[in-house]
Amino acid sequence: MPPIKGLFGDRISRELFLTGIIVGYGGIAGVVVGVPLVAYLLTPLFKPSPRLWRDVGAVSQFKIGTTTEVRYSDPSALRWAGTTSRAGAWLRRDSQSGFTAYSIYCTHLGCPVHWIQSTGLFLCPCHGSAFYSTGAVAAGPAELPLVKLPVRVRGGRVQIQTKPIPVIG
Amino acid sequence: MSVISDFEQPNVTQSESRPLELPGPVGAVYNWLDDRLGIDAVIRPILVHPVPRSTNWFNVLGSATLTAFIFQVVTGVFLALVYVPAPNAAYQSLQWITDKSLFGHLIRGIHYWGASAMLLLIFAHTARVFLTGSYKYPRELNWLLGVGLLFSTILMGFTGQLLVWNQDSYWAIVVGAEQAARTPVIGPWLAQLLVAGQVVGGATLTHFFAIHVFIVPGLMFALIGGHLYLVIYQGISEWPEPSNIVDPKTYKQRYHELLEDGIPFFPDAMAKDALFALFAGVVVILLAVFFGGAPLGHKADPANYVTNPRPFWFLIWYFALLAEIPASVENIVIIGFPAVIMLWMLALPFYANKGERAPSKRPWAVGSVLIAALMTAVLCYEGYQSPWAPRFDANGNLLSVPTAVVSRLKGSQAKAGAQLFHSAGCIACHMVDNVGGIRGPALDDVFQQYSLPRFYQQVAAGGKGASYQYMPAFGTILDATKMAELAAFLKQVPRVERTVHNNALHAAKPARGPVAAGSTLTPLQRRVLNRCIAEGGAHLATCLIAGNRHP
């Protein structure tokens, strides 16, 4: 094959030129399709869950010194999320106006902790971590206290600010 | 012309390479097809290519894995005809498949037991290839493709469990994401990509569905294609003899000579493959008929906490490992352990591709497989026992002290103690009369080991034993009156023959003086309690009452 003149005066072979076209065009096509695909996959990183205040009940329905299960709907849920659009937390009424809300996710690996009133402990069913009513670790393998969710009282109603799964959100 | 490499070509005997001559119209049809498909030129030589005479029943594991894969693809496609990969319908669509559709129960069963079979077979196949040194020259790249298939199969098992969309699925995603989140630097991002958001919800299930039915199977088809191509191109490895050392300079020549005395793959060697695959298939179908598919359990619901999440059986050993390792090495194990296994498997054929293949000459290889198998077995046992987990009844309520024990108690104090042993949750971790949890020791003989003050100290301040075996401090949850009731009860509990594995009582070390910071005690209460414990003796109970009353 006769060599053809290159851009900068170099002489490259026809085979090399054609190979360059195949690889180059292929590469460009790959980038043009690939960049939007990767960006599409990364959507979750750019759409953080909104953090909203959710009403969980009237102040009067919680007894002082007790810890109760409260439920609310997850603010980021898609319309087809079904039961997974539900979310929950443990709400403790410490005093007349003092409330503490604990995330249900165990700080070990995320299984749901369960408050057992008569034992005064939160227990995790997976690896058996236990937490005191203050959220402090009572038994491992967890090392960190339960995560607290912001809680406030507005017009006699208790409100919890939603939070994604603690370690990943 | 042949795709078989040149050194194998002469081994195909004359009769096998000669064009097939069939009589009459069958022959005419065959010739017509052969002219267009190249059966005699390409397909038949592949089918009848010679394999070493030493191939045996250990060589059937790979083809059985492939058979299981085909079963999975077929049943998976049929399940996908009905299954709805949306969180508000997935569980219900599986209920419909199981209960309403014709043979849906069986098809789910085959998919479930076939998955288990495929995992077992691919583990066994990997171990066989490792033990016989078949990954050595010139088959290094086929080992790498196999490693890709092994990890793809594990990923299929994990994602498949999630599609049931029950409580186990939901919490497996959360636990998986929390582990991914421990990766240095990019951890939280990885976790968010895994669950497709910051909470498990609408987008999560469709992601895992696409991974399970499109992405990973597509990858596996490609890997299997490459794997089979290399099996045919390099030939199946001969059964290793201690005297035969793999040397890249001489191996192909020797293998070529071995094939002169080879047997055709079809039908001689393939008969064993077919028989074993048939056996495995029959076992899978029988299990599917009698036990059906993966248990549906309860629908995924993050607001229903009465749940006891457990992974699919092939990950239960890892679940146990995560419960039993000390917290200080947790991050290293969660990230390092899978990474080290994967890097080792990828590096293996490059640093050890020469030398001995025979297991009898490779004690380290045999030893490491045996140790890995033993450790996995022990961890599986531990995982199913879950000795670290508090025990509850089937409804998630605290267990009760057996009536046989309660009916024999004397005095109201002991009876109150029995009630307390149940309601304060002691029974979740401690057994009496073989009922209760096994995280802590059984307590029927506690007062043969502990003095009364030592008992009060343990209950009030808790104590750390080995790894997970430590006890919460009940100092503010139970006052001294209640502790005395518990003591009165435990003194009357009859000593029983243990029917269940249990921790030794003496293994629990007493808390060293100071009550753990972070418990519910105020600093003053903690000081009082510590002083009581330090003084000890018979006054401890009175001291504790004073401490509780006057914080």
Chai-1 contact restraints between the chains, C-beta under 6 A:
chainA,res_idxA,chainB,res_idxB,connection_type,confidence,min_distance_angstrom,max_distance_angstrom,comment,restraint_id
A,P44,B,Q192,contact,1.0,0.0,6.0,A-B,restraint_1
A,P44,B,A196,contact,1.0,0.0,6.0,A-B,restraint_2
A,P44,B,G197,contact,1.0,0.0,6.0,A-B,restraint_3
A,L45,B,W189,contact,1.0,0.0,6.0,A-B,restraint_4
A,L45,B,Q192,contact,1.0,0.0,6.0,A-B,restraint_5
A,S49,B,Q198,contact,1.0,0.0,6.0,A-B,restraint_6
A,S49,B,V199,contact,1.0,0.0,6.0,A-B,restraint_7
A,R71,B,A303,contact,1.0,0.0,6.0,A-B,restraint_8
A,D74,B,V199,contact,1.0,0.0,6.0,A-B,restraint_9
A,S76,B,V199,contact,1.0,0.0,6.0,A-B,restraint_10
A,A77,B,G201,contact,1.0,0.0,6.0,A-B,restraint_11
A,L78,B,G202,contact,1.0,0.0,6.0,A-B,restraint_12
A,W80,B,A86,contact,1.0,0.0,6.0,A-B,restraint_13
A,W80,B,N88,contact,1.0,0.0,6.0,A-B,restraint_14
A,W80,B,G202,contact,1.0,0.0,6.0,A-B,restraint_15
A,A81,B,P87,contact,1.0,0.0,6.0,A-B,restraint_16
A,A81,B,G201,contact,1.0,0.0,6.0,A-B,restraint_17
A,A81,B,G202,contact,1.0,0.0,6.0,A-B,restraint_18
A,G82,B,P87,contact,1.0,0.0,6.0,A-B,restraint_19
A,G82,B,N88,contact,1.0,0.0,6.0,A-B,restraint_20
A,T83,B,K299,contact,1.0,0.0,6.0,A-B,restraint_21
A,T83,B,D301,contact,1.0,0.0,6.0,A-B,restraint_22
A,T84,B,P87,contact,1.0,0.0,6.0,A-B,restraint_23
A,T84,B,V200,contact,1.0,0.0,6.0,A-B,restraint_24
A,T84,B,G201,contact,1.0,0.0,6.0,A-B,restraint_25
A,T84,B,A300,contact,1.0,0.0,6.0,A-B,restraint_26
A,R86,B,P302,contact,1.0,0.0,6.0,A-B,restraint_27
A,R86,B,A303,contact,1.0,0.0,6.0,A-B,restraint_28
A,A87,B,P302,contact,1.0,0.0,6.0,A-B,restraint_29
A,G88,B,A303,contact,1.0,0.0,6.0,A-B,restraint_30
A,L109,B,V175,contact,1.0,0.0,6.0,A-B,restraint_31
A,L109,B,E178,contact,1.0,0.0,6.0,A-B,restraint_32
A,G110,B,V174,contact,1.0,0.0,6.0,A-B,restraint_33
A,G110,B,V175,contact,1.0,0.0,6.0,A-B,restraint_34
A,G110,B,E178,contact,1.0,0.0,6.0,A-B,restraint_35
A,C111,B,W171,contact,1.0,0.0,6.0,A-B,restraint_36
A,C111,B,P309,contact,1.0,0.0,6.0,A-B,restraint_37
A,P112,B,Y305,contact,1.0,0.0,6.0,A-B,restraint_38
A,H114,B,Y305,contact,1.0,0.0,6.0,A-B,restraint_39
A,I116,B,G425,contact,1.0,0.0,6.0,A-B,restraint_40
A,S118,B,S423,contact,1.0,0.0,6.0,A-B,restraint_41
A,T119,B,A424,contact,1.0,0.0,6.0,A-B,restraint_42
A,T119,B,G425,contact,1.0,0.0,6.0,A-B,restraint_43
A,G120,B,I477,contact,1.0,0.0,6.0,A-B,restraint_44
A,L123,B,P390,contact,1.0,0.0,6.0,A-B,restraint_45
A,P125,B,N308,contact,1.0,0.0,6.0,A-B,restraint_46
A,C126,B,P309,contact,1.0,0.0,6.0,A-B,restraint_47
A,H127,B,A323,contact,1.0,0.0,6.0,A-B,restraint_48
A,H127,B,W388,contact,1.0,0.0,6.0,A-B,restraint_49
A,G128,B,W388,contact,1.0,0.0,6.0,A-B,restraint_50
A,G128,B,A389,contact,1.0,0.0,6.0,A-B,restraint_51
A,G128,B,P390,contact,1.0,0.0,6.0,A-B,restraint_52
A,G128,B,R439,contact,1.0,0.0,6.0,A-B,restraint_53
A,A130,B,P472,contact,1.0,0.0,6.0,A-B,restraint_54
A,Y132,B,S519,contact,1.0,0.0,6.0,A-B,restraint_55
A,Y132,B,T520,contact,1.0,0.0,6.0,A-B,restraint_56
A,S133,B,T520,contact,1.0,0.0,6.0,A-B,restraint_57
A,T134,B,T520,contact,1.0,0.0,6.0,A-B,restraint_58
A,A136,B,G518,contact,1.0,0.0,6.0,A-B,restraint_59
A,A138,B,P472,contact,1.0,0.0,6.0,A-B,restraint_60
A,A139,B,Y470,contact,1.0,0.0,6.0,A-B,restraint_61
A,A139,B,P472,contact,1.0,0.0,6.0,A-B,restraint_62
A,G140,B,Y468,contact,1.0,0.0,6.0,A-B,restraint_63
A,P141,B,A327,contact,1.0,0.0,6.0,A-B,restraint_64
A,P141,B,Y468,contact,1.0,0.0,6.0,A-B,restraint_65
A,E143,B,A327,contact,1.0,0.0,6.0,A-B,restraint_66
A,P164,B,Q198,contact,1.0,0.0,6.0,A-B,restraint_67
A,P164,B,V199,contact,1.0,0.0,6.0,A-B,restraint_68
A,I165,B,V199,contact,1.0,0.0,6.0,A-B,restraint_69
A,V167,B,E178,contact,1.0,0.0,6.0,A-B,restraint_70
A,V167,B,A181,contact,1.0,0.0,6.0,A-B,restraint_71
A,I168,B,A177,contact,1.0,0.0,6.0,A-B,restraint_72
A,I168,B,A181,contact,1.0,0.0,6.0,A-B,restraint_73
A,I168,B,P188,contact,1.0,0.0,6.0,A-B,restraint_74
A,I168,B,A191,contact,1.0,0.0,6.0,A-B,restraint_75
A,I168,B,Q192,contact,1.0,0.0,6.0,A-B,restraint_76
A,G169,B,Q198,contact,1.0,0.0,6.0,A-B,restraint_77
